[in-house]
């Protein structure tokens, strides 16, 4: 059976993984000053990415409401009287909204009010990345890292920019440094998982997928990626568990439904579960427009219905045969009479 593999369909080409940059949104704890401590951040991120990229729903499914963000301010006058920490929260709001002009304004105000803060340069980097000025994005990120060396989120952002600049080796090095500095940086693990998966280093990819899922059990793309690996390894039951979790996150995703059906189908005798999954997929396909699949769902349903019918008939025949055999072995109730 041919498995509907994500990497054969969607791909993870070098040019498209980070075609449109992600936006980091964090809850600020501290800020580095010369000789001071590095900033600490609880990272939540979103990614608007090209459809050819592996990341189709965003890298993190954590709710953005948990991040420290406020309304995106419209003018410089609205920043008056606010601390740099408050400004960062407003900048987060602009980042979440994808309003790069206002984010640029916020970055300028943060840099003016708190000259030693790395966050102004960091937000400038996000703006430059999302407006296509990659050299400036890299330069601003390096400036932020000089002000706060060792912050994992900054290595992550630098690695993302380097990837878009097609400097893949250094990009991966930066992402690795990011998760070394901040082991709970979910997006760093997600990035590396898919890069190693693309390169067919499935053992390393699986470790990163597992790390992501341990942090966020509802991370859809990692659940799907790890399921792909388990299918290729013949671990179909585990793939079913992972895809069931992924479907619970994205119930109307046609590809996921088909993958779940295929995982059930790969388990010998699991025809009824596979049939049920294909039927749900058919309903989703009927409501959607333009979704193309490599398989014919109607044909799959027809084939599985025949298998289920045959399996049930065989099961009934065995039951009937067993009952008949038991009856033939039963002791006779007839007794001989005396004269």
C-alpha positions as CSV (number, residue, x, y, z in Angstrom):
1,X,0.0,0.0,0.0
2,X,1.3,3.4,-0.9
3,X,1.2,5.8,2.1
4,X,0.1,9.3,1.4
5,X,3.4,10.9,2.5
6,X,3.5,14.5,3.4
7,X,7.0,15.0,2.0
8,X,6.2,13.6,-1.3
9,X,3.2,15.8,-1.7
10,X,4.0,19.1,0.1
11,X,7.7,19.0,0.2
12,X,10.2,20.9,2.3
13,X,12.3,22.7,-0.3
14,X,15.1,24.9,0.9
15,X,13.6,27.9,-0.8
16,X,10.1,27.6,0.7
17,X,10.5,26.6,4.3
18,X,10.8,30.1,5.5
19,X,9.4,32.0,2.5
20,X,7.4,34.2,4.7
21,X,8.9,34.8,8.1
22,X,7.5,33.9,11.4
23,X,6.7,36.4,14.2
24,X,7.9,35.8,17.6
25,X,5.7,37.0,20.4
26,X,6.9,36.7,23.9
27,X,6.3,37.5,27.5
28,X,9.2,39.6,28.6
29,X,10.9,39.0,31.9
30,X,14.1,41.0,31.7
31,X,16.4,42.9,29.4
32,X,20.1,42.8,29.1
33,X,22.3,45.8,29.8
34,X,26.0,45.9,29.5
35,X,27.3,43.5,32.1
36,X,23.8,42.5,33.0
37,X,21.7,39.3,32.5
38,X,20.3,38.2,29.2
39,X,16.6,38.5,28.5
40,X,14.3,35.6,29.3
41,X,11.3,34.9,27.1
42,X,8.4,32.6,27.1
43,X,8.1,32.1,23.3
44,X,4.9,31.8,21.4
45,X,5.1,32.2,17.7
46,X,3.1,32.3,14.5
47,X,4.2,31.7,11.0
48,X,2.5,32.8,7.8
49,X,4.2,30.5,5.4
50,X,3.9,29.6,1.7
51,X,1.6,26.7,1.0
52,X,4.5,24.7,-0.4
53,X,6.1,24.8,3.0
54,X,5.7,22.0,5.6
55,X,4.4,24.5,8.1
56,X,0.8,24.9,7.0
57,X,-0.9,25.9,10.2
58,X,1.8,27.8,12.0
59,X,4.6,26.4,14.1
60,X,2.9,26.6,17.4
61,X,-0.7,26.0,18.4
62,X,-0.3,27.6,21.8
63,X,-2.9,30.4,22.1
64,X,-1.4,33.8,21.4
65,X,-3.5,35.2,24.2
66,X,-1.0,33.7,26.6
67,X,1.7,35.9,25.2
68,X,2.4,39.3,26.6
69,X,0.8,41.5,24.0
70,X,-1.4,44.5,23.8
71,X,-3.1,46.7,21.1
72,X,-0.8,47.7,18.2
73,X,-0.4,51.5,18.7
74,X,-1.0,53.7,15.7
75,X,1.4,56.7,16.3
76,X,4.5,57.8,18.1
77,X,2.5,60.0,20.4
78,X,0.7,57.0,21.9
79,X,4.0,55.7,23.2
80,X,4.6,58.7,25.4
81,X,4.8,58.0,29.0
82,X,5.1,54.2,28.5
83,X,8.0,52.1,29.8
84,X,10.0,50.0,27.4
85,X,8.4,46.9,28.7
86,X,4.9,48.3,27.9
87,X,6.3,49.3,24.4
88,X,7.4,45.7,23.9
89,X,3.9,44.4,24.6
90,X,2.5,46.9,22.1
91,X,5.1,45.8,19.6
92,X,4.0,42.2,20.2
93,X,0.5,43.3,19.2
94,X,1.8,44.7,16.0
95,X,3.7,41.6,15.3
96,X,0.7,39.4,15.9
97,X,-1.3,41.6,13.5
98,X,1.4,41.5,10.9
99,X,1.4,45.3,10.8
100,X,5.0,45.9,9.8
101,X,4.8,49.7,9.4
102,X,3.6,50.1,13.0
103,X,6.0,47.5,14.2
104,X,8.8,49.5,12.7
105,X,7.5,52.6,14.6
106,X,7.4,50.6,17.8
107,X,10.9,49.3,17.3
108,X,12.2,52.9,16.8
109,X,10.5,54.0,20.0
110,X,11.9,51.1,22.0
111,X,15.4,51.8,20.6
112,X,15.1,55.5,21.5
113,X,13.8,55.0,25.0
114,X,16.0,52.1,26.0
115,X,19.2,52.3,23.9
116,X,20.8,49.3,25.5
117,X,17.7,47.1,25.0
118,X,18.1,44.3,22.3
119,X,14.4,44.3,21.6
120,X,14.3,47.3,19.3
121,X,16.9,45.7,17.0
122,X,15.0,42.4,17.3
123,X,11.8,43.9,16.1
124,X,13.6,45.8,13.4
125,X,14.9,42.4,12.2
126,X,11.4,41.0,12.1
127,X,10.2,44.0,10.0
128,X,13.1,43.7,7.6
129,X,12.6,39.9,7.2
130,X,8.9,40.3,6.5
131,X,9.5,43.2,4.0
132,X,12.2,41.3,2.1
133,X,15.3,43.2,3.3
134,X,17.2,40.1,4.5
135,X,20.7,41.8,4.8
136,X,19.2,44.4,7.2
137,X,17.3,41.6,9.0
138,X,20.6,39.8,9.6
139,X,22.4,43.0,10.6
140,X,19.7,43.9,13.1
141,X,19.7,40.5,14.6
142,X,23.5,40.5,15.1
143,X,23.1,43.9,16.8
144,X,20.5,42.5,19.2
145,X,22.8,39.5,19.9
146,X,25.7,41.9,20.8
147,X,23.4,43.6,23.3
148,X,22.2,40.3,24.7
149,X,24.5,37.4,23.8
150,X,23.2,33.9,24.5
151,X,19.5,34.5,24.2
152,X,18.0,31.4,22.4
153,X,15.2,33.4,20.7
154,X,17.8,35.6,19.0
155,X,19.8,32.6,17.6
156,X,16.5,31.2,16.3
157,X,15.7,34.5,14.5
158,X,19.2,34.7,13.1
159,X,18.9,31.1,11.9
160,X,15.6,31.8,10.2
161,X,17.1,34.7,8.3
162,X,20.2,32.7,7.3
163,X,17.9,30.0,5.9
164,X,16.1,32.5,3.7
165,X,19.5,33.7,2.6
166,X,20.2,30.1,1.6
167,X,23.0,29.7,4.1
168,X,21.5,26.4,5.3
169,X,24.5,25.1,7.2
170,X,24.9,28.2,9.4
171,X,21.2,28.4,9.8
172,X,21.0,24.9,11.2
173,X,23.9,25.7,13.5
174,X,22.1,28.8,14.8
175,X,18.9,26.8,15.4
176,X,20.9,24.2,17.3
177,X,22.4,26.9,19.5
178,X,18.9,28.3,20.1
179,X,17.6,25.0,21.6
180,X,20.8,24.5,23.5
181,X,20.3,27.9,25.2
182,X,16.5,27.4,25.5
183,X,15.6,23.7,25.5
184,X,11.9,24.5,25.6
185,X,12.0,26.6,22.4
186,X,9.4,24.6,20.6
187,X,9.8,26.3,17.2
188,X,13.5,25.5,17.2
189,X,12.8,21.8,17.6
190,X,10.0,21.9,15.0
191,X,12.4,23.5,12.5
192,X,15.2,21.0,13.1
193,X,12.7,18.0,13.0
194,X,11.5,18.9,9.6
195,X,15.0,19.7,8.2
196,X,16.3,16.3,9.4
197,X,13.2,14.6,8.1
198,X,13.8,16.2,4.7
199,X,17.3,14.9,4.8
200,X,16.0,11.4,5.7
201,X,17.7,11.4,9.1
202,X,14.5,10.0,10.6
203,X,16.0,9.0,14.0
204,X,17.2,12.6,14.7
205,X,14.0,14.0,13.2
206,X,11.9,11.8,15.5
207,X,13.7,13.0,18.6
208,X,12.9,16.6,17.8
209,X,9.3,15.8,16.9
210,X,9.0,14.0,20.2
211,X,10.4,17.0,22.0
212,X,7.9,19.3,20.4
213,X,5.0,17.0,21.3
214,X,6.2,16.6,24.9
215,X,6.0,20.4,25.2
216,X,2.8,20.8,23.1
217,X,0.8,17.6,22.6
218,X,-1.4,19.3,20.1
219,X,1.3,20.5,17.7
220,X,-0.3,19.3,14.5
221,X,2.6,19.4,12.1
222,X,4.9,17.5,14.5
223,X,2.2,14.9,15.2
224,X,1.9,14.4,11.4
225,X,5.6,14.4,10.8
226,X,6.3,11.8,13.5
227,X,3.4,9.7,12.2
228,X,5.0,9.7,8.7
229,X,8.2,8.3,10.2
230,X,6.3,5.7,12.2
231,X,4.5,4.6,9.0
232,X,7.8,4.2,7.2
233,X,9.1,2.1,10.1
234,X,6.1,-0.1,10.0
235,X,4.9,1.1,13.4
236,X,1.3,1.5,12.3
237,X,-0.4,1.4,15.7
238,X,1.7,4.3,16.9
239,X,1.0,6.2,13.7
240,X,-2.7,5.7,14.3
241,X,-2.3,7.2,17.8
242,X,-0.4,10.2,16.5
243,X,-2.8,10.9,13.6
244,X,-5.8,10.5,15.8
245,X,-4.3,13.3,18.0
246,X,-3.6,15.4,14.9
247,X,-7.1,15.0,13.6
248,X,-8.5,16.1,17.0
249,X,-6.6,19.4,16.4
250,X,-7.6,19.8,12.7
251,X,-10.8,17.8,12.2
252,X,-11.5,19.0,8.7
253,X,-8.1,18.5,7.3
254,X,-8.7,16.1,4.4
255,X,-5.1,14.9,4.0
256,X,-4.9,14.1,7.7
257,X,-8.1,12.1,7.5
258,X,-6.8,10.1,4.6
259,X,-3.5,9.4,6.4
260,X,-5.4,8.2,9.4
261,X,-7.4,5.9,7.2
262,X,-4.3,4.6,5.6
263,X,-2.7,3.9,8.9
264,X,-5.7,1.9,10.0
265,X,-5.6,0.1,6.6
266,X,-2.0,-0.9,7.1
267,X,-2.9,-2.9,10.3
268,X,-4.1,-6.3,9.1
269,X,-7.8,-6.8,9.9
270,X,-8.4,-3.2,10.8
271,X,-10.7,-2.8,7.9
272,X,-13.7,-1.4,9.7
273,X,-11.7,1.4,11.3
274,X,-10.1,2.2,8.0
275,X,-13.5,2.2,6.3
276,X,-15.0,4.6,8.9
277,X,-12.0,7.0,8.4
278,X,-12.4,6.9,4.6
279,X,-16.1,7.7,4.9
280,X,-15.3,10.7,7.1
281,X,-12.7,11.8,4.5
282,X,-15.3,11.4,1.7
283,X,-17.7,13.7,3.6
284,X,-15.0,16.3,4.1
285,X,-14.0,16.1,0.4
286,X,-17.6,16.6,-0.6
287,X,-17.8,19.9,1.4
288,X,-14.4,21.2,0.1
289,X,-13.5,22.5,-3.3
290,X,-10.3,22.0,-5.2
291,X,-8.7,19.4,-2.8
292,X,-6.7,16.9,-4.9
293,X,-5.5,13.6,-3.6
294,X,-3.3,10.8,-5.1
295,X,-6.0,8.2,-4.2
296,X,-9.6,7.6,-5.1
297,X,-11.5,7.7,-1.8
298,X,-14.7,6.2,-3.4
299,X,-12.6,3.3,-4.8
300,X,-11.0,2.7,-1.4
301,X,-14.4,2.6,0.3
302,X,-15.7,0.1,-2.2
303,X,-12.7,-2.1,-1.7
304,X,-12.9,-2.0,2.1
305,X,-16.6,-2.6,2.1
306,X,-15.9,-5.8,0.2
307,X,-13.2,-6.8,2.6
308,X,-15.4,-6.1,5.7
309,X,-18.2,-8.2,4.1
310,X,-15.8,-11.1,3.4
311,X,-14.3,-10.8,6.9
312,X,-17.7,-10.9,8.5
313,X,-18.8,-13.8,6.4
314,X,-15.6,-15.7,7.3
315,X,-16.1,-15.0,10.9
316,X,-19.7,-16.1,10.8
317,X,-18.7,-19.3,9.0
318,X,-16.2,-20.1,11.7
319,X,-18.8,-19.5,14.4
320,X,-21.3,-21.7,12.6
321,X,-18.7,-24.4,12.1
322,X,-17.7,-24.3,15.7
323,X,-21.3,-24.6,16.8
324,X,-21.8,-27.6,14.6
325,X,-18.7,-29.3,15.9
326,X,-19.7,-28.7,19.4
327,X,-23.1,-30.2,18.8
328,X,-21.6,-33.3,17.2
329,X,-19.4,-33.9,20.3
330,X,-22.2,-33.4,22.8
331,X,-23.2,-36.6,24.7
332,X,-26.4,-38.4,23.7
333,X,-29.4,-38.1,26.0
334,X,-30.7,-41.6,24.8
335,X,-30.5,-44.4,27.4
336,X,-31.1,-48.0,27.0
337,X,-34.2,-49.5,28.7
338,X,-34.4,-52.7,30.8
339,X,-36.6,-55.6,29.8
